[in-house]
Amino acid sequence: MNLPDTLTDRQRECVEAYILCSDSEWKAAKYLGIDLKALRSNLWLSHKKGVTFNPDTYCEHAPVGFQTSHSTIQSNKDGVVQRWDRIKPILPNEKEIFEYLQKRTPVSKLKVKNPKNVDPNIQLEWTLADCHFGMLAWDKESGEDYDINIARELILDSASEVFARSGKVKETVLVLMGDNFHTDFKSNQTEKSHHSLDVDSRYPKIVLTGTETYISAIEICLQYSERVKVIVLYGNHDAQTSVNLQLMLHFYFMGVNDRVTVDLSPAKEHYNFWGSVGTIFHHGDGTKPQRVCSQLMHYIATHDVTGIKYFYAKQAHLHRESIEDINGVIYEIVPSPVAKDQYAAGANFNSKRATVATKYHKVYGDVDRYSISPHGLQMKKEMA
């Protein structure tokens, strides 16, 4: 890189160190043994003398994907203000998110074949509840770590384990039971209670990586299922984000793989019917078990759904597991696979961590059930 002759020895030294350290200010300052503020000042002065950086952190005209901004360095009594001109990434909008998803290796290019010789009577229901993607937990505070990377690995490992146990099926219903994301806004608070949240990384990154993770989970389902139906509920943590997740999953697979169907109902509750089995799903906030069970019966009656012998109602939200019979409806609270954040640890919540999959037969109803825990997955890795 040709540097202007007008640079001082110190400015030249800072520029060369910055380039040597792969455009990292922090590494360059450490390499030179100087203060980070001193390095930035010399880089800024070098830019004023004509030095162009890559990435062009100090340029006046922002490249594609960035916008200009500035910080005030100092002002004096005469009103003269020095500015540090900088650029920063533009937060991705909905169009850019779709473009990012389209650049992934689409499912049609993966070696995902339609499984053959499966029992046409079998449907697998996988309830993935309260994943709180983007949540941050610290083991010293709550006993176990949890972040974006751990959440992604947990979801995809759970998907693989579900089908390692179940084998190939006619149809898989993947139910994202709400609180699929930990935060709904950049403010990192819940919408109604304004409860402060422990969050790993920035909101756009959480949405991008979380959506990609759920897409990958669906692609795993496709390897073992002739058809995949996706139901996306929203909870008290993600009332906006999971509505958008529903649409992003729909538009991602639309025209790419016709074996995937996303339920686009905006209602709080969703339904699934398979032969003699009828199920209602609700996140669980703002209602009571008896109301949910009554709603299932009301829906069956008003929509003239016939042949139902086995009635199920399922909710998430409480991060614990229980099953009871409410007037002939099997009511299940589905457990969450996530670790405890600071709030849960401080309140001494201590529940089973797991995600649950159930096999249904069109005639005989519930015929098998799988409970996948993070500790079981870890044990399997250690044994391998």
N, C-alpha and C positions, 0 to 999 in steps of 0.2 A: 504494500500500500504506500503510495507516494504522499508524504506529509508536507504541508507548506513550510517554507523556510522561516516563516514568522513565528513558529511555535518556539516556546522556551524549552530548555532541556527538560524541565519538570513536566511540562505539558506533553512533550514527545514521549517521555517515559511512561506517563499515565495512559496515553493512547495505545502504545505498543503492548503494555500489560493487559489492557482491556481486551484487545484483539487476541492476545495469547491465551487469555483465560475464557475464551469462547463467549465474549460479550457479557461476562458476569461482573458487575460492579463489585460485589462482595468478595469474589475470588481475587479480582485484580487488586483491591485494597489490601487484602491479606498477603498477596504475593509481594507487594511493594512495602508492606509493613507500615502503612499510613492509615489515617482516619478515613472512613467512607465518605464523609462530608468533603474532605480535601480532594479526594479522587474525583467526586462528582463536579466540584468547582472547576478543576482543571479540564475535565472532559467538556464541560459547558463552554469554557473559554476557547477550547480547541475548535469546537463547533462554530463559534463566532468567527474564527479565522479560516473557516472553509473545510474543516474535516467532516466527512460523511461517514456515519457508522452503519453497521449492518448487524442486528436489526437497527433501523434508523431511529434510535431512541430520542435523539436530540434535533430531529429535522423540523423545519417549519411547516412543511406540507406532509400530512399524514398519509402513509400508504394505505392500500385497500384493507379494510378490516380494523382500522384504527381511527381515532379522532384526536384532534389537538387539544391540549390543555396547558395550564401553566401554574406555577407556584410563585408567590412573591418572596423574593430573597430578603430584601430590606427596603425601607423607605426613609428619607431624611426630612428635615424640617422645611426644605424647599419644595417638598412634594415630589421629588424625583424617585421613581420606583424602579428597582431592578427586578426583572422577571426571569424565572427559569422556565423556558419553553420546553414542553414535553409532549409525548403522545401516550395514549392509553388504549387498550383494546375496546372496541365497541361491543357492548353486551349483545349476544346473539338474539335475534328476533325469531318468530315462529318459522319464517321462511328459511332462515339459516339452519334452524334445527332440523327441518325436513331435508335440506340439502346434505347435512351431515349424516343423517340416517341413510339416505340414498347412496352415499359413498361407501357405506359398509358393504362387505360382501353380501349381496342379497341372498335370501334363502334359496332362490331358484338356482344359484350357482353352486350351492353346497351339494354334497352327495347325499341328499335326503330323498330316499325313495319311499314310495307308498308301501307300507308293510303288507305282506300277503298272509293269507290263511289265518286271520284273526277271528275270534269268536264274535259274530255279529250282535250278540246279546250283551256284551260287556262294555260298560262305560267306566272310565277312571275319573274321579273327581279329586282334584288337587287343590286344597284350600291353603293358599299362601297368605298368612294373616299378619298384619302389623309389622311389616319389614322395616319401617321407619328408615328408608334409604337416606343417607346423609346424616344420621345421628352419630354423635361422638360419645363414647364411653371409655373411661380410663380404669384399668384393672386395679390400680392402687386405691381407687375411690369406690368402685362398684364390684370389684372381683374379677371382671373380664373386660377385655378391650373390644371395641366395636367402632368401625369407621367405614368409609366408602369401599375400600378394597376388601375388607373382611365381609361386608354385606354382599358384594358381588360374588365372591368365592362361595359364600354360604348358600346363596340362592341357586347357583349353577350346580354346585355339588349335590344339593338336595334334589334338584331335578334329575340328575343322573342316577342317584340312589333310588328315587321313587320307581323309575322304570327298570332298574336292575332287579328290583323285587317283583314288580307287576308283570314285566314282559310287555309284549305288544298288545294293543287294545283297539277296538273299533273306533272309539272316540274318547278324547280327553277333554274335560272341562277344567280349565285353569281359572280359579277364582282368586283374584287379587282383592283381599277382604277389606281394604281401606287402610288408611295410614300407611300407604305404600311409600310415601315420602314423609320425612320427619318434619319438614318445614314447608310453608306455603308462600312465604314472602321473604324479601331481603331483610326484613326486620327481625327474622328468626324468633317469632312469637306465634302462639296459637291465635286463631282469629277471634274467638269469643272471650276467652279468659285472659288473653295477653300474657300467658305463661311463657317465661324466657326459656329458650331451648339451647341445648348443647349441640352445636352443628359442626360437621366436618366439611370445610371448604365453603365456597361461595354458591349461592342459589343456582345460577345458570349451570355450573359444573355438576351440581347434584342432579338437576333435571336431565342433562345430557347423558351422564354416565348411568343414571338410574333407568332411563328409557332404553338405552342400549342393553342393559342387563336383562330387563324384562323381555326384550325382543329375543335375546339369546336363549332365555328359558323357553320361550315358545318354539324356537327352532329345535331345541332338544325334544320337546313334546312331539314335534312333527316326525322325528325319526322313529317313533314308536307308536304312532297313532295314525289311522286313516284320515281322521278329521280332528281339528282342534277348535274348541269353542272357548273364547276368552270373555270373562266377566270382570269388569273393573268397578269396584265399589269405592266410594270416597268416605273418609272419616273426618274426625275433628281436627286432624293435623294437616290434611291435604284436600280440603273441599274444592279448591280451584285446580291444583296441580294434577290430581288424578282424573278430573274431567278432561283436561287436556291430554293426559296420558291415554285415555280411552280413544280419543280422536287420532293421536299420533300412531297408535298401534293399528287402528283401522286403515289409515291412509298408507302406512308402510307396507302392509300385506295386501292391500287392494291392488289387484292386477299383477301381483308378484307370485302369490300362491293362493289358489282358490280353495285350498283345504283348511284355511284359517278363517274363522268367523268371529268378529268382535261384536258383542252385544252393545248396541249404541243407546240403550234406554238411559235417559238422564235421571230416572227415579232413584230414590234412596235404597229401595229394595229391588232385588233381581230374582228371577225364577229359573229353574231348570227341571225338565220333565224327561224321564227315560223309562219307557214301558210303564210298569206299575209304581214307579218311584217319582214323587214330587218333592221338590226342595225349594225353600225360600232362603235367600241370603241377605243379611243386613249387617252393617258395621257394628251396630249395637248402641250407638250414642243416641240420646233423645227419645228412646222408646223403652218398652218393657217386654220381657219374653212372652207374656200372654197376648200382647198386642200383635207381635210378629206371628205367632201361631194362628191367631184369628185372621190375620191378613192373608195367610196362605190358603185357609179354607174359603175365605171370601173370593179370592182370585179364582180358585178352582171352580167355584159355583157360578160366578158371573161370566167366566170364559168357557164354561161347559167342557172342562177337561175331564175326560172319562177314563176309567180303568185304573185309577190311582188307589193302591192298597197301602203303600208305605209313605208316611208323611214325615218330612225332616225340616227343621228350621235351624239355621246356623248363624252365629254372630262371632265377631272378634272383639276388639276394643279393650277387654279386661286383662289381656296377657296371662290368662290362666286357662285350665281345661276342666270342663265338667259336662256331664250328660244327664238329662232327666227327661221323664215322660210327662208332658203337659197335655192332658186330655186326648191322648192318642197320637200326639205329635212328639217325635223325638227331638228335643231341643238341645243343641250342642254349642258350648262356648269353645271356640277353636283357639289353641295356644299360639303364642308368638315365638319365633326362633331367635329374637334379638336379645342382646345383653341388656343389663340395666344401666340407664343413664344416671346422672347425679341425683335427679329428683326421685326416681324409683328406689335407688340405693338408700337415700336418706329417709324414705318412708318405710324402709324394711320390707319392700315387696320381695317375695321369694317364690317364684312359680317355675314350673317346668318349661324349658325352652324346646320347642319342636314345631314342625310343620306336618300336616296330616294329609294322607291320601286314602280314598275309599273306593273300592270296586263295587259297582252295582250291576246286578243282572236284571234284565227287563221283566223277568217273571218272579225271581226269588228275592229281589231287593239287595240289601247289603250282604255281600258274600266275602269280603276281605277288607282289611284296614292296615295301613302302614303309618307308623309314627317315626319321623326322621328327626333326630336331635343333632345339634352341632357336636356334642360330645361323642355321639356314636360315629359321626363322620370322621372326627379326629382319631378315634380308636382304630377305625378301619384303615386310615392312612398310616398309622404307626405300625399296624400289623403287616401292611403291604411292604 
